[in-house]
Amino acid sequence: MARSKSLRGLGAKYGGTLRKRYSNVHRTLKAKKECPSCSNMRLRRVSAGIWKCASCGYTVAGGAYDVSTKAQR
């Protein structure tokens, strides 16, 4: 079984469920995101919950791993 690049550092001792969760979070974090101001795909995470556009400099607060947060039940 081939491992994806996002799972580097997680061995077998952590279990499949945790590796799947980590993979989903890492994929969401590293995906390209659209700036709400200029519509460029250059929105990057500066720190946890702070996102900044590289082209226009627009800064927005959002979730830790994604700009938009899901509603909690």
C-alpha positions in Angstrom: 0.0 0.0 0.0 1.4 3.4 -1.0 1.3 6.2 1.4 0.4 9.7 0.4 2.7 12.6 1.1 0.3 14.0 3.8 0.7 10.9 6.0 4.4 11.3 6.4 5.3 10.9 10.1 2.4 8.8 11.1 3.3 5.2 11.7 1.2 2.1 12.1 0.9 2.6 15.8 -1.6 5.5 15.4 -4.3 3.5 13.7 -6.2 3.8 10.5 -8.9 6.1 11.8 -6.5 8.7 13.1 -4.5 8.6 9.8 -7.7 9.2 7.8 -8.7 12.1 10.0 -5.2 13.6 9.7 -5.3 13.2 6.0 -8.6 14.9 5.6 -7.5 17.9 7.8 -4.2 18.2 6.0 -5.8 18.0 2.5 -8.4 20.7 3.6 -5.6 23.0 5.0 -3.4 22.8 1.9 -6.1 23.1 -0.7 -6.3 26.3 -2.7 -8.9 28.8 -1.5 -10.6 31.7 -3.1 -10.2 35.2 -1.7 -13.7 36.7 -0.9 -12.4 40.1 -1.9 -10.6 39.7 -5.2 -11.7 36.1 -6.2 -8.1 35.0 -6.7 -7.1 31.5 -5.6 -4.3 32.8 -3.4 -5.8 32.8 0.1 -3.3 31.3 2.6 -3.4 30.6 6.3 -1.1 32.9 8.3 -1.9 31.3 11.7 -4.7 29.3 13.2 -7.9 31.1 12.2 -6.3 33.9 10.3 -6.3 33.9 6.5 -4.6 36.4 4.1 -4.7 36.9 0.4 -1.3 37.0 -1.2 -2.4 39.2 -4.1 -4.6 41.9 -2.5 -3.6 41.7 1.1 -7.1 41.1 2.4 -7.2 39.5 5.8 -10.1 37.5 7.2 -10.8 35.4 10.3 -12.1 31.9 9.8 -11.7 28.4 11.0 -8.4 26.8 11.9 -8.2 24.5 8.9 -10.6 26.2 6.5 -11.9 29.7 5.9 -15.5 28.8 6.3 -16.5 26.9 9.4 -19.1 24.2 9.6 -22.2 24.7 11.8 -21.8 22.7 15.0 -24.8 20.5 16.0 
